[in-house]
Amino acid sequence: MAIAVRKDLDMGKGKIAAQVAHAAVECSMNNSEKRNKWISEGQKKIVVWVKDEAQLQELIRKARSTGINCCPIRDAGLTQLEPDTLTCSGFGPDEDSVIDSITGSFKLV
């Protein structure tokens, strides 16, 4: 599983952690066969930066067009961000090579 986080939002560390947790939970609720394998193998997750909403939307489009489980996360707007701000997206769980085809070229958070 990978989670791509928008760098342009300048979220605090706690906010990033919460948004990443939302994405991981949401993604883990889908695709039971791949989820069960992912759980049995230690629930690997990586978190990467994307520069802005446009770049994140492009990853989401790419994942959806290739059938990769994708879970965009929008903030409720109760603290640091405006309501409905797209903050991050989870991808997977799936094989490393599948996830890398979406997020493999991005820098780790």
N, C-alpha and C positions, 0 to 999 in steps of 0.2 A: 504494500500500500504506500502511496505517496500523497502528501498534501502540499499543494502549491498556495503560497500566501502572498498577498499583495504588499509590496514594499512601500509603495507610494502613500499608503495610509498612515504611516508612522505610528502604528499601534504600540501601546506599551507591552512589555513582556507578558504580563498577566493576561491581557486581552488576546494576544497572539496564542498563548497557551489554551485559552478557552475556545477560541475559534478552531484551532487544530483539533481539540478534543471533540467538538461538535462534528467535524468532518470525519474523524476516525469512527466515532460511534455510528453516524449515519451510514457510512460505507460498510461497516461490519454487519449491518442489519440486512444487507442484500446478498443474493447469490449464495445460497447455503452450501453448495458443494465446494466452491472456492473458499468461502469463509471458513468452513471446517478444516480444510487443508492449511489455510493461513494460521488459524488458531493452533493447530497441532504442531506447526513449525515455529512457534514463538511470537506470532503477531508482529512481524517486522513492519516498521514504518519509517519513512524518511520525510523530511520537511524541507521544501525548497522555496526560494524567492522567485516571484515574477515581478516585473517592473510596475505593472498597472492593470487596470480592469480590462483593457483591450487584449493584453497578452493572456490574461487568465481566461477570458471568453474564448480566445482562439484554442487554448488547450481543451476547454470544455467541448467545443465543437468537434475537435479532432477525436477526443475520446468517444463521444456519442456516435460519430460517423463510423467508428471502427468497433463499436459494441462493447467498449470498456466501461465498467461501472463507474459512474461519475456522480459526485454529491456536492454541488455548489452550496455554499453557506452564506446566508444573508443575515446581517446583524439586526437585532431587535431595536437598536437605537437608544438603549437605556443609559449608556455611559459615555463612551468616547466618540461614537460615530452616529451619523444620521440613520434613521430607520431605513431598512431594506438595502443597506450598503453591502455589496458583494465583497466579502473579505478573503475568502479562500475556497478551494475545492479539493475534495478528496478523490482519489483515483484508485480503484481496486476494491478488495484485494484480488491479486492476480499474480501470474508468474513474473519474475524480475524483468525478463526481456519485454514483456507486454507493458509493464509500468514504465520501463526505461524508454520505450518508444514515445511516451508522452512527456515525461519529466526528466529524462536522463541528461539533458544538456544544461540544466539549471543549477545554480550554486546552492549548496546546503545553507539552511538558516543557522 
